[in-house]
Amino acid sequence: MINIFNHSMITNLLIIGIGGFAGAISRYVIFMIDRQFYHQHHFPLGTLFVNLIGSFLIGIALGMSVKYNILSRGSFGHYLFVTGFLGAFTTFSTFSQDNFSLLMDKQYWFFIANILFNVILGITLTMLGYFLVVDELPARIGRLLFGLKS
């Protein structure tokens, strides 16, 4: 049984809560921008945007954990950013609801596109974020494009 009343656990819960608050507010703002500017479309762009941004950021966090031991599981940064912020910012449940709504509205092409965009682009952006940190991708691109030396 987990003792949630010890000092360390309460501190971690507060850190996760602070990150979660910021992530939920950020997601809400993106959804409001989507509704304001794109309210006529049937495609769930707000959900796609937060999931793709979150996928890229989790890739960066994973890379930071591997390369610099920053944001590693159990650390303050992991609880604040990964568990808290990204946990509240990204949304699988809304993704599921969006897809169900697209099916119910007989928007079959949007349904297929939404699944493909979220999954394929999400994984691609996670990999990109990771390799930007771990493999120093910008330096590799600079060497490739401009012949820069390391």
C-alpha positions as CSV (number, residue, x, y, z in Angstrom):
1,M,0.0,0.0,0.0
2,I,1.3,3.4,-0.9
3,N,1.6,5.9,1.9
4,I,0.5,9.2,0.4
5,F,0.9,11.1,3.6
6,N,4.6,11.1,3.8
7,H,6.5,14.4,3.0
8,S,8.1,13.1,-0.2
9,M,4.8,11.8,-1.7
10,I,2.9,15.0,-0.9
11,T,5.7,17.1,-2.4
12,N,5.6,15.0,-5.6
13,L,1.9,15.3,-5.8
14,L,2.1,19.1,-5.5
15,I,4.8,19.2,-8.2
16,I,2.7,17.1,-10.5
17,G,-0.4,19.2,-9.8
18,I,1.4,22.4,-10.7
19,G,2.7,21.0,-13.9
20,G,-0.8,19.5,-14.6
21,F,-2.4,22.9,-14.0
22,A,-0.1,24.5,-16.6
23,G,-0.6,21.7,-19.1
24,A,-4.4,21.7,-18.8
25,I,-4.6,25.5,-19.2
26,S,-2.2,25.3,-22.2
27,R,-4.4,22.7,-23.8
28,Y,-7.5,24.8,-23.2
29,V,-5.9,27.9,-24.8
30,I,-5.0,25.9,-27.9
31,F,-8.5,24.5,-28.1
32,M,-10.0,28.0,-27.8
33,I,-7.7,29.3,-30.5
34,D,-8.8,26.3,-32.7
35,R,-12.5,27.1,-32.1
36,Q,-12.1,30.8,-32.7
37,F,-10.2,30.5,-36.0
38,Y,-11.3,27.2,-37.4
39,H,-14.8,26.7,-36.0
40,Q,-16.3,25.7,-39.3
41,H,-14.2,22.6,-39.9
42,H,-15.0,19.0,-38.9
43,F,-11.4,18.0,-38.3
44,P,-10.3,18.1,-34.7
45,L,-7.2,20.3,-35.2
46,G,-6.9,21.3,-31.5
47,T,-6.5,17.7,-30.4
48,L,-4.1,17.0,-33.2
49,F,-2.0,20.1,-32.3
50,V,-1.7,19.3,-28.6
51,N,-0.9,15.7,-29.2
52,L,1.8,16.5,-31.8
53,I,3.4,19.3,-29.7
54,G,3.3,16.9,-26.7
55,S,4.8,14.1,-28.7
56,F,7.7,16.3,-29.8
57,L,8.2,17.6,-26.2
58,I,8.2,14.0,-24.8
59,G,10.9,13.1,-27.3
60,I,13.0,16.0,-26.1
61,A,12.4,15.0,-22.5
62,L,13.4,11.4,-23.2
63,G,16.5,12.6,-25.0
64,M,17.4,14.9,-22.1
65,S,17.0,11.9,-19.7
66,V,19.2,9.6,-21.8
67,K,21.9,12.1,-22.7
68,Y,22.1,14.4,-19.7
69,N,20.2,12.5,-17.0
70,I,17.8,15.5,-16.8
71,L,14.1,14.8,-16.6
72,S,14.8,11.2,-15.5
73,R,12.0,9.2,-13.9
74,G,11.6,10.1,-10.3
75,S,13.2,13.5,-10.7
76,F,11.6,16.9,-9.9
77,G,11.7,17.8,-13.6
78,H,10.1,14.5,-14.6
79,Y,7.2,15.0,-12.2
80,L,6.7,18.6,-13.1
81,F,7.1,18.5,-16.9
82,V,6.5,14.9,-18.1
83,T,3.9,13.6,-15.6
84,G,2.3,16.9,-14.8
85,F,2.5,19.2,-17.8
86,L,2.5,16.7,-20.6
87,G,0.1,14.4,-18.9
88,A,-2.5,17.1,-18.7
89,F,-1.6,18.8,-22.0
90,T,-1.9,15.8,-24.3
91,T,-5.1,13.9,-24.5
92,F,-5.9,10.3,-25.6
93,S,-9.5,10.5,-24.3
94,T,-10.3,13.5,-26.4
95,F,-8.6,11.8,-29.4
96,S,-11.0,8.8,-28.8
97,Q,-14.0,11.1,-28.5
98,D,-13.1,13.0,-31.6
99,N,-12.8,9.8,-33.6
100,F,-16.1,8.5,-32.3
101,S,-17.8,11.8,-33.2
102,L,-16.2,11.6,-36.7
103,L,-17.6,8.1,-37.2
104,M,-21.1,9.1,-35.9
105,D,-21.1,12.1,-38.3
106,K,-20.0,9.7,-41.2
107,Q,-16.8,11.7,-41.7
108,Y,-14.9,8.6,-42.6
109,W,-12.0,10.3,-44.4
110,F,-11.5,12.7,-41.5
111,F,-11.7,9.7,-39.1
112,I,-8.9,7.8,-41.0
113,A,-6.8,11.0,-41.4
114,N,-7.1,11.9,-37.8
115,I,-5.9,8.5,-36.6
116,L,-3.0,8.4,-39.1
117,F,-1.9,12.0,-38.4
118,N,-2.0,11.5,-34.6
119,V,-0.2,8.2,-34.6
120,I,2.3,8.5,-37.5
121,L,3.2,12.2,-37.0
122,G,3.2,11.8,-33.2
123,I,5.7,9.0,-33.3
124,T,7.8,10.8,-35.9
125,L,7.9,14.0,-33.8
126,T,8.8,12.0,-30.7
127,M,11.7,10.5,-32.6
128,L,12.7,13.9,-34.0
129,G,12.7,15.5,-30.5
130,Y,14.7,12.6,-29.1
131,F,17.3,12.7,-31.9
132,L,17.6,16.5,-31.7
133,V,19.0,16.0,-28.2
134,V,20.7,12.7,-28.3
135,D,22.3,12.7,-31.7
136,E,22.8,16.5,-31.9
137,L,20.7,16.5,-35.1
138,P,21.2,20.2,-35.8
139,A,24.9,19.8,-35.9
140,R,24.6,16.8,-38.2
141,I,22.3,18.7,-40.5
142,G,24.7,21.7,-40.5
143,R,27.6,19.4,-41.4
144,L,25.5,17.7,-44.2
145,L,24.1,20.9,-45.7
146,F,27.0,23.4,-45.2
147,G,30.0,21.2,-44.8
148,L,30.5,22.4,-41.2
149,K,33.1,20.6,-39.1
150,S,32.3,19.3,-35.6
